[in-house]
Each structure stands twice: as C-alpha cells, then as structure tokens.
Amino acid sequence: MAETTTVQKTEGRPDYSSYRPMEECDVAQRLATYPEVVEVLGGRPTEWAVREVGDGNLNFVYIVKGPNGSLCAKQALPFVRLVGESWPLPLDRSHFEHGALVRQAQRSGHVPKIVTYDPGQALIVMENLGRHKIWRNALIAGERHESAADVLANFMAETLFRSSDLSLDAASRKVEMVHFAANTALCKITEDLVFTDPYRAHELNRWTSPELDDTVAAIRADAEWKHAVQEMKALFLTRTEALLHGDLHTGSVMVSRTETGSEDVRIIDPEFAYYGPMGFDVGALMANLLLAFYAQDGLADDRSGMKDWLLAQVERVWSGFAERFTELWRTERTGDSYHRSLFEDVGDEEASAAACNTYLARLQVEAIGFAGAKMARRILGLAHVADLETIEPAERRAKQEKRALALARMLLVERHAIGNFAEACERARQVDGEER
C-alpha cells in the first residue's frame, strides 16, 4: 500500500484481521509485495540482507539492504515486547505513529521519509538512517553535535505551535485531537510509568538496589514530591494543547556527521503521539540532557567540558524554542486562540507581544516540572537510560542517580520559584557540587 500523503487519509482506523507479525526469515518475501520497497532496494528478495535492530521495548525493527539501497521496516506487536504477552498493547499505535510522522513532516520536517505504510499489518517502511547514530549513544561517547539543539528547538516550536489553537481553527484542531485521543494505551503507559508507579510499590519498578533503597523509601514518603508530580499528571491528563511527539528524548533523536563536518538531525518514534500540554515534550527532552549531565562523572574521569556543554544545550534548546515560537506567534497565528482581531488588527502589537511572553513563561514552568518527573521515572521506574545504566560499579552509578534525583525534586516542587531553564541549570550545578 502506498504512503498516504495527506492528513485526511490517515484518519480511518485499520482492520487488523489479516495481521501477521514478520519473522526475520520472511521479512524479505513480505516486503517484496510492496512495489515501492522493491523500487528502492532493487534486485530480488533473495539478494536482500535483513537484520533485526529493535531496542527490545515495543516493536520489531528491521534494516533491509538490497543492491540499490536500504530501508527500515518497523512493525508493531500486539504486546509490550520488553515485558511479553502478559502486557497486551494495541496494534494501532502504528496508526498513530504514521499519522504523527505525516503531520510532523508537513509542519516541520526532520523526520524519516515514509516509503510505504500498511495499516492492516501495523507496518511502516521508511528510509534507513544508516549513517546516523542514536543521539544518546553519541552523548555517552562524549560526542558533540552542535546543530542538534537548534534543530530540536525549531522542531518542537513548529510541531507544537502549528498543531495548536494558535494556528488551527478550533474545529480543525478538535477533529485532530479526537483522532489522537484514541491512543489511550500508549498514554496509559506514560500516565503510570512517569507519574504514578515510581512513587508506589509496583512490580515493574526497579532501581539500583540496595544502594538506592533508602532514597526510594524517602521519596515514597515525600508528600510535597508526590503532590507536585500529581499536579503535572493532572496537566498531562487534561490539557489538550497541541499534538505531542509524546516520547521525545535523546534516544528518539538520530544524528550524523559527514566527513566535511555537516550534520543531519532526525526525530523518530512518535508512537506515543497525542494531544497534551506543550511543556511535556520540552520537559522530556530537557530531562534527558540533564540525566546525561549527571552521568558524565560516572562515564569517564574528566568530562567537565562535556558537562558544561550539556547544560549549554539545555539553555540553547529553550532559547531557540522561545525565539522560533515567538516568530510563529507573530507570523502564523491564524487560529482561534489569541485572535489577531484583538491585537495586531487593531494596532496593539505590544499587547500581543506581552501575551506571547506570558504564554511562554507558563509553558517554561510546566516544562521544568515535566523534566523533573521524567528524570525521576528513568531512575525509579521500568525503563531506564543507558547514560546511567552503563555506569559501573553500582555504587558509582547510585552516586550519580542520587544527584539526579535531588535535582528532579527541585524541578517538580520548586518549579515556579526556579522559573526558567537558566536557573534550572544553575541548580543542576549546585547539586552536582554539593553531592561531592
């Protein structure tokens, strides 16, 4: 089935009655049924090399190479692969991922090009970013990709603004919101794993034990922390502000650098896409940069330069986001929210600028809170990050995790007092120094 090219054609819910998961041994034959795939790969299926590269969490992901080119094939499974069949998961997350990719390509770019989409097989075949590497892995290796912060800042500003009531008329935005509201299973994962499970006894939780046992007990007894994280959960549940990527972290970003030094940055895996608070995507990305900051001392003897660089990227992402968002506010505010007839059309540009600043100030505070929630879940919950997980021995890892958790509490409980990411970075430095 050929790729759909317009948003409207992605809305119908797929029929999965003929769904059959691909095994590595039959990937080539299955993909040979799509003319678009054959055109890219060239040759015959017997000449194609297939390699499974999934991270083991949710899906099958295959790299397929032929005489003329290569592709990436991603197929959803009817359960959480990380846990097994005991945790069922709807196949239509692939449907929402495809819909998000189409919209992100239209509204910003920097996503993989889709070659074909078969909704009934929960299968997306897209360009192979074979020259790229996961940004998280690059950061662990101490590599600096200078364009990543700018690309991500623009991507978030453009995808969030252009899917909101600031850009869309209310009716169009509501239709789109209703469509993605059906992605309930993936939202439930976020609701539980980010905002609830880390703060209670749950079989899926794990942490560096016994080194963090006392810390975990203290967090579960911390009423201020639990109250703050539930305030953030309430925003996640109720504020349908814009179409989120939903899982935007350094593992969802791919980077490459050519021999001439030019860089390419792509954003992948938006299967958690849904309508929610803009600050969630921003906070999720910032959380992972801050986790990378605290991981540095555990990864090498002297990473002081890398630590400074990572905090600079946090500030660079926010400043770039705010700048691009403000530009869009001035030039593309065609929606029903903050209608131009109340501001620019009557010559009141000053009031419009003040409204934008107020909007961004609120968004930044919320992003700070979401960053704290996302940091904590990556240490206390089910899915951790390689930045910290690769640190050995456990005592050394736990030392860095305690620092990260101390900052996470600040970002949640004191988010209004912190107010901006420049101050959040200063708090990160303070915690890093105090815990030595």
C-alpha positions as CSV (number, residue, x, y, z in Angstrom):
1,M,0.0,0.0,0.0
2,A,1.5,3.4,-1.0
3,E,2.3,6.0,1.5
4,T,-0.6,8.4,2.3
5,T,0.3,11.9,1.6
6,T,-2.4,13.9,3.2
7,V,-3.5,14.2,6.8
8,Q,-7.1,13.4,5.9
9,K,-6.3,9.9,4.5
10,T,-4.7,8.8,7.8
11,E,-7.8,9.0,9.9
12,G,-9.6,5.7,9.4
13,R,-8.9,3.0,12.0
14,P,-7.2,0.0,10.4
15,D,-8.6,-3.5,10.1
16,Y,-6.1,-6.0,11.7
17,S,-8.0,-9.2,10.8
18,S,-5.1,-10.2,8.4
19,Y,-2.3,-9.1,10.7
20,R,0.7,-11.4,10.9
21,P,4.0,-10.4,12.6
22,M,7.1,-10.7,10.5
23,E,9.9,-13.1,11.5
24,E,13.4,-12.3,10.3
25,C,13.3,-15.2,8.0
26,D,10.3,-14.0,6.0
27,V,10.8,-10.2,6.1
28,A,12.2,-10.1,2.5
29,Q,9.4,-12.0,1.0
30,R,6.8,-10.0,2.8
31,L,8.4,-6.6,1.9
32,A,8.7,-7.8,-1.8
33,T,4.9,-7.4,-2.0
34,Y,5.2,-3.6,-1.9
35,P,6.3,-2.1,-5.2
36,E,7.7,1.0,-3.5
37,V,10.0,-1.2,-1.5
38,V,11.3,-3.2,-4.5
39,E,12.0,0.1,-6.3
40,V,14.2,1.4,-3.6
41,L,16.0,-1.9,-2.8
42,G,16.4,-3.2,-6.3
43,G,17.2,-6.8,-7.2
44,R,15.3,-9.8,-5.9
45,P,14.3,-10.6,-2.3
46,T,16.9,-13.4,-2.3
47,E,19.5,-10.7,-2.7
48,W,18.3,-8.6,0.3
49,A,20.1,-8.7,3.6
50,V,17.8,-8.5,6.7
51,R,18.9,-7.5,10.2
52,E,16.8,-7.0,13.3
53,V,17.8,-3.9,15.2
54,G,14.9,-3.2,17.6
55,D,15.7,-2.0,21.0
56,G,13.6,-4.8,22.5
57,N,11.0,-2.5,24.2
58,L,7.9,-2.5,21.9
59,N,8.4,-3.4,18.3
60,F,10.1,-5.3,15.6
61,V,12.5,-3.1,13.6
62,Y,14.4,-4.5,10.6
63,I,17.1,-3.0,8.4
64,V,16.8,-4.4,4.9
65,K,19.6,-3.8,2.3
66,G,19.4,-4.5,-1.4
67,P,21.6,-3.9,-4.4
68,N,20.3,-0.4,-4.9
69,G,19.5,0.9,-1.4
70,S,18.3,0.1,2.1
71,L,15.2,0.7,4.2
72,C,14.0,0.4,7.7
73,A,10.8,-1.6,8.4
74,K,9.0,-1.1,11.7
75,Q,6.1,-3.4,12.8
76,A,4.1,-3.1,15.9
77,L,3.5,-6.2,18.1
78,P,0.2,-6.8,20.0
79,F,2.1,-6.7,23.3
80,V,4.9,-4.9,25.0
81,R,8.0,-6.7,23.8
82,L,10.0,-5.7,26.8
83,V,7.6,-7.5,29.2
84,G,5.9,-10.1,27.0
85,E,2.4,-11.2,26.1
86,S,1.3,-10.6,29.7
87,W,1.1,-6.9,28.8
88,P,-1.1,-6.6,25.7
89,L,-0.8,-3.4,23.6
90,P,-3.0,-2.4,20.7
91,L,-1.5,-2.6,17.2
92,D,-3.0,0.8,16.3
93,R,-0.1,2.6,17.9
94,S,1.5,2.2,14.5
95,H,-1.5,4.0,13.0
96,F,-0.9,6.9,15.4
97,E,2.8,6.9,14.7
98,H,2.2,7.1,11.0
99,G,-0.3,9.9,11.5
100,A,2.2,11.8,13.6
101,L,5.0,11.3,11.1
102,V,2.9,12.7,8.3
103,R,2.0,15.8,10.3
104,Q,5.5,16.4,11.6
105,A,6.9,16.2,8.0
106,Q,4.3,18.7,6.9
107,R,4.8,21.1,9.9
108,S,8.5,20.9,10.4
109,G,10.4,18.1,8.7
110,H,13.4,16.4,10.3
111,V,11.6,13.0,10.4
112,P,12.3,9.9,8.3
113,K,10.7,9.8,4.9
114,I,8.0,7.2,4.7
115,V,8.2,4.8,1.7
116,T,5.1,2.8,2.4
117,Y,2.6,2.2,5.1
118,D,0.4,-0.9,5.5
119,P,-2.1,-0.1,8.3
120,G,-3.5,-3.7,8.4
121,Q,0.0,-5.1,9.2
122,A,0.8,-2.2,11.6
123,L,3.9,-1.7,9.3
124,I,5.8,1.4,8.4
125,V,8.6,1.2,5.9
126,M,10.8,4.3,5.9
127,E,14.2,5.5,4.8
128,N,17.1,3.9,6.6
129,L,19.1,6.4,8.6
130,G,22.1,4.0,8.4
131,R,24.7,6.8,8.6
132,H,23.1,8.2,11.8
133,K,23.5,7.1,15.4
134,I,21.2,7.5,18.3
135,W,22.0,10.8,20.0
136,R,22.0,9.2,23.4
137,N,24.8,6.9,22.3
138,A,26.8,9.8,20.9
139,L,26.5,11.7,24.1
140,I,27.6,8.7,26.1
141,A,30.7,8.6,23.8
142,G,31.4,12.2,24.6
143,E,30.5,13.5,21.1
144,R,29.1,16.9,20.5
145,H,26.7,17.6,17.7
146,E,26.3,21.3,17.6
147,S,23.2,21.5,15.4
148,A,21.1,19.2,17.4
149,A,19.8,21.8,19.9
150,D,18.8,24.2,17.2
151,V,17.0,21.5,15.1
152,L,15.1,20.2,18.1
153,A,14.2,23.7,19.3
154,N,12.7,24.5,15.9
155,F,11.0,21.1,15.6
156,M,9.2,21.4,18.9
157,A,8.2,25.0,18.3
158,E,6.9,24.3,14.8
159,T,5.1,21.0,15.5
160,L,3.6,22.2,18.8
161,F,2.5,25.7,17.6
162,R,1.2,24.5,14.2
163,S,-1.0,21.8,15.8
164,S,-2.5,24.1,18.4
165,D,-5.4,26.6,18.5
166,L,-2.8,29.3,17.9
167,S,-2.5,28.1,14.3
168,L,-5.6,25.9,13.6
169,D,-9.2,26.9,13.7
170,A,-11.0,25.4,16.7
171,A,-13.0,22.9,14.6
172,S,-9.9,21.5,12.8
173,R,-7.9,21.2,16.0
174,K,-10.8,19.4,17.7
175,V,-11.0,16.8,14.9
176,E,-7.3,16.2,15.1
177,M,-7.4,16.0,18.9
178,V,-10.3,13.5,18.8
179,H,-8.3,11.3,16.4
180,F,-5.2,11.1,18.6
181,A,-7.3,10.8,21.8
182,A,-7.8,7.2,20.8
183,N,-4.1,6.5,21.5
184,T,-5.2,5.6,25.1
185,A,-2.9,2.6,25.6
186,L,0.3,4.5,25.0
187,C,-1.0,7.4,27.1
188,K,-1.7,5.0,29.9
189,I,1.9,3.8,29.8
190,T,3.1,7.4,30.3
191,E,0.4,8.1,33.0
192,D,1.5,5.1,35.0
193,L,5.2,4.8,34.4
194,V,6.0,8.5,34.6
195,F,3.6,10.0,37.1
196,T,2.4,7.1,39.4
197,D,4.4,3.9,39.6
198,P,7.7,5.4,40.7
199,Y,6.0,6.7,43.9
200,R,4.4,3.4,45.0
201,A,5.3,-0.2,45.3
202,H,4.9,-1.8,41.9
203,E,6.3,-5.0,40.3
204,L,7.6,-3.1,37.3
205,N,9.7,-0.7,39.2
206,R,13.4,-1.2,39.5
207,W,16.3,0.8,40.8
208,T,19.9,0.4,41.8
209,S,19.5,-1.8,44.9
210,P,20.4,-1.8,47.7
211,E,22.2,1.5,47.2
212,L,19.1,3.5,46.5
213,D,16.7,1.6,48.8
214,D,16.6,4.3,51.5
215,T,16.3,7.0,48.8
216,V,13.3,5.2,47.3
217,A,11.6,4.9,50.6
218,A,12.1,8.6,51.4
219,I,10.6,9.6,48.0
220,R,7.5,7.5,48.6
221,A,7.1,9.2,51.9
222,D,7.7,12.7,50.5
223,A,4.2,14.3,50.3
224,E,5.5,17.5,48.6
225,W,7.1,15.5,45.8
226,K,4.0,13.3,45.3
227,H,1.7,16.3,45.3
228,A,3.9,18.1,42.7
229,V,4.1,15.1,40.4
230,Q,0.3,14.6,40.6
231,E,-0.1,18.3,39.6
232,M,1.9,17.5,36.5
233,K,-0.1,14.4,35.9
234,A,-3.3,16.4,36.0
235,L,-1.9,18.7,33.3
236,F,-1.0,15.7,31.2
237,L,-4.4,14.2,31.6
238,T,-6.5,17.3,30.9
239,R,-4.6,19.9,28.8
240,T,-5.1,19.1,25.1
241,E,-2.9,22.0,23.9
242,A,-1.0,20.6,20.9
243,L,0.0,17.3,19.2
244,L,2.9,16.0,21.1
245,H,5.6,13.6,20.0
246,G,4.9,12.0,23.4
247,D,8.3,10.3,23.9
248,L,10.9,12.9,22.9
249,H,14.2,12.1,24.4
250,T,17.8,11.6,23.3
251,G,17.0,8.1,22.3
252,S,14.4,9.4,19.9
253,V,16.8,11.6,18.1
254,M,19.4,10.4,15.5
255,V,22.4,12.4,14.4
256,S,25.1,12.1,11.8
257,R,28.1,14.0,10.7
258,T,29.8,13.8,7.2
259,E,33.5,14.0,6.5
260,T,33.1,17.6,5.7
261,G,31.5,18.3,9.1
262,S,27.9,18.9,8.1
263,E,25.3,17.4,10.4
264,D,21.9,15.9,10.0
265,V,19.4,15.5,12.8
266,R,16.2,13.4,12.7
267,I,13.4,12.8,15.2
268,I,12.0,9.2,15.2
269,D,9.4,7.0,17.0
270,P,6.4,9.3,17.7
271,E,4.1,6.3,18.5
272,F,3.2,8.0,21.8
273,A,1.7,11.0,19.9
274,Y,-1.4,12.6,21.4
275,Y,-2.8,16.0,22.3
276,G,-1.4,17.2,25.5
277,P,0.5,20.1,27.2
278,M,3.3,21.6,25.1
279,G,5.6,21.6,28.1
280,F,5.7,17.8,28.2
281,D,7.7,17.4,25.0
282,V,10.1,20.2,26.0
283,G,10.5,18.9,29.5
284,A,11.1,15.3,28.3
285,L,14.0,16.4,26.1
286,M,15.5,18.6,28.8
287,A,15.2,15.8,31.4
288,N,17.4,13.5,29.2
289,L,20.0,16.2,28.7
290,L,20.1,16.7,32.5
291,L,20.4,13.0,33.1
292,A,23.3,12.9,30.6
293,F,24.9,15.8,32.6
294,Y,24.8,13.7,35.8
295,A,26.0,10.6,34.1
296,Q,29.3,12.2,32.9
297,D,31.3,11.7,36.1
298,G,30.4,8.1,36.1
299,L,31.4,7.6,32.4
300,A,34.9,9.0,32.4
301,D,37.5,10.6,34.7
302,D,37.3,14.1,33.2
303,R,34.1,15.0,31.5
304,S,33.9,18.6,32.8
305,G,33.9,20.1,29.3
306,M,31.1,17.8,28.3
307,K,29.1,18.6,31.4
308,D,29.3,22.3,30.6
309,W,28.4,21.7,27.0
310,L,25.3,19.7,28.0
311,L,24.0,22.4,30.3
312,A,24.6,24.9,27.5
313,Q,22.5,22.7,25.2
314,V,19.6,22.9,27.7
315,E,19.7,26.7,27.6
316,R,20.2,26.7,23.9
317,V,17.2,24.5,23.3
318,W,14.9,26.7,25.3
319,S,16.2,30.0,23.9
320,G,15.9,28.6,20.3
321,F,12.4,27.2,21.1
322,A,11.2,30.6,22.5
323,E,12.7,32.5,19.6
324,R,11.0,30.3,17.0
325,F,7.7,30.1,18.9
326,T,7.7,33.9,19.1
327,E,8.3,34.2,15.4
328,L,5.4,31.9,14.7
329,W,3.2,33.9,17.1
330,R,3.9,37.0,15.0
331,T,3.6,35.4,11.6
332,E,1.4,32.3,11.7
333,R,-1.1,33.0,14.5
334,T,-4.1,32.2,12.4
335,G,-6.1,30.1,14.8
336,D,-8.9,30.9,17.2
337,S,-6.7,31.4,20.3
338,Y,-5.4,34.9,20.9
339,H,-7.2,36.0,17.8
340,R,-5.4,38.7,15.9
341,S,-8.6,40.8,15.7
342,L,-8.0,41.6,19.4
343,F,-4.4,42.6,19.0
344,E,-2.5,43.3,15.7
345,D,-5.6,44.1,13.7
346,V,-6.3,47.0,16.0
347,G,-2.7,48.1,16.2
348,D,-1.9,46.6,19.6
349,E,1.2,44.7,18.8
350,E,2.6,45.5,22.2
351,A,-0.2,43.6,23.9
352,S,0.3,40.7,21.6
353,A,4.0,40.5,22.4
354,A,3.2,40.6,26.1
355,A,0.7,37.8,25.7
356,C,3.3,35.7,23.9
357,N,5.8,36.3,26.7
358,T,3.2,35.3,29.3
359,Y,2.3,32.2,27.4
360,L,6.0,31.1,27.1
361,A,6.6,31.8,30.8
362,R,3.8,29.5,31.8
363,L,5.0,26.9,29.3
364,Q,8.5,27.1,30.6
365,V,7.5,26.5,34.2
366,E,5.4,23.5,33.2
367,A,8.3,22.1,31.1
368,I,10.6,22.4,34.2
369,G,8.1,20.3,36.2
370,F,7.7,17.7,33.5
371,A,11.5,17.5,33.3
372,G,11.7,16.6,37.0
373,A,9.0,13.9,36.5
374,K,10.8,12.4,33.6
375,M,14.2,12.4,35.3
376,A,12.8,10.5,38.3
377,R,11.0,7.8,36.3
378,R,14.2,7.0,34.5
379,I,15.9,6.1,37.8
380,L,13.0,4.6,39.8
381,G,10.6,3.1,37.2
382,L,10.6,0.4,34.5
383,A,12.6,1.9,31.6
384,H,16.0,3.4,32.4
385,V,18.5,5.3,30.3
386,A,21.8,3.9,29.1
387,D,23.6,7.1,30.2
388,L,23.3,5.9,33.8
389,E,22.8,2.2,33.3
390,T,26.3,1.8,31.7
391,I,28.0,3.2,34.8
392,E,29.8,0.5,36.9
393,P,30.1,-0.4,39.7
394,A,26.6,0.0,41.2
395,E,28.0,2.3,43.9
396,R,29.3,4.8,41.4
397,R,26.1,4.7,39.4
398,A,23.9,5.2,42.5
399,K,26.0,8.3,43.4
400,Q,25.1,9.9,40.1
401,E,21.5,8.8,40.4
402,K,21.1,10.4,43.8
403,R,22.3,13.7,42.4
404,A,19.9,13.5,39.5
405,L,17.0,12.7,41.9
406,A,17.9,15.7,44.1
407,L,17.5,17.9,41.1
408,A,14.4,16.1,39.9
409,R,12.7,17.0,43.2
410,M,13.7,20.6,42.9
411,L,12.3,20.8,39.3
412,L,9.0,19.5,40.5
413,V,8.4,21.0,43.9
414,E,10.2,24.4,43.2
415,R,9.3,24.8,39.5
416,H,7.6,28.1,40.0
417,A,10.5,29.5,42.0
418,I,13.0,28.2,39.5
419,G,11.0,29.8,36.7
420,N,13.4,29.2,33.8
421,F,15.9,26.7,32.4
422,A,18.9,29.0,33.1
423,E,18.1,28.8,36.8
424,A,17.4,25.1,36.4
425,C,20.9,24.6,35.0
426,E,22.3,26.6,37.9
427,R,20.5,24.3,40.3
428,A,22.0,21.3,38.5
429,R,25.5,22.7,39.0
430,Q,24.8,23.4,42.7
431,V,23.5,19.9,43.3
432,D,26.5,18.4,41.5
433,G,28.9,20.4,43.7
434,E,27.0,19.7,47.0
435,E,26.9,16.0,46.5
436,R,30.6,15.5,46.0
